[in-house]
Amino acid sequence: MTAGVKRIERVNAILAVALTAVAGIVWGPRGTLSAGAGALLACADFYVLARLGARAVVAARDGASAGALGGLALALLGKMTALFALVFVALRVAHLAAAPFALGFSVLVISILLVSLTSSAGTLAGSPHPPATDSEGQSPSPSPCGVVKAGAPTP
């Protein structure tokens, strides 16, 4: 697994606990159960997605047959179908509260957003690979709007 995937999984777990606690404060025990179920489902979904995705990337990189790649695609389809079925069971059969369940399930989206934003901020704020500049401090590849042909008058 990549470092980014591991970070997302850690943030998933932290947010799952935090949002389940918030749901407990706002909606009581029923909200705690619903948010916890949603968070657990989201964390499990990402865990399976990351492993299947990693297998698909490795298989494609190693030149796997179309049948092997098709099998991984079917596994991803099966994962999504199982997710839909489990959400249906949670909301319609187990009658979990929808709002706290959605709050718990949102840990996946929030964690991906937080990890990507903090990674981007780290890159801009002083990563070991700062953006390239020329001797005048300008980007070496100007935007198309700023390109002026040599000798052409500027507006």
C-alpha positions, 0 to 999 in steps of 0.5 A: 500500500502507498503512504497516501492510502495508509494515511487515508485509512488512519484518518478514516479510523480517527474520523470514524470514532470522532463522528460516531461520538458527535452523533452520540451527543446529537442523536443519543444511543440510536445515533451512535449505533447508526453513525458507527455502522455507517463509519464501519461500512465506509472504512471497510469499503475503502479497505477493500477498494484499496486492495482491489485497486492495488491488485488491478494496478499491479496486474495491469503493469505486469501485463496480465491477461484480459481475463485476469483484469476482467476478474478484478473488474468483476470483483470491484463491481461485486464490491459496489453491489455488496455496498449498496446491499449493505446500505439497503439492509442498514437503512430499510431492514435494520431501520438505522437512522439515516442522518447519523448513518450518512454522517458516519459514512461520510468519513471516507469522503472527508478523510480523502479530502483532508489527506489530499488537502494536507498533502497539497499544502505540504507540497506548496509550503516547503516540500523537498520538490518545490515548483520549478522557476527560472533565473528570474523566479518565473515559472519556466512554462508560462500560461498560454495567455502570457505567451508573446511572440518575440518582437510582437507588440504587447497590448 
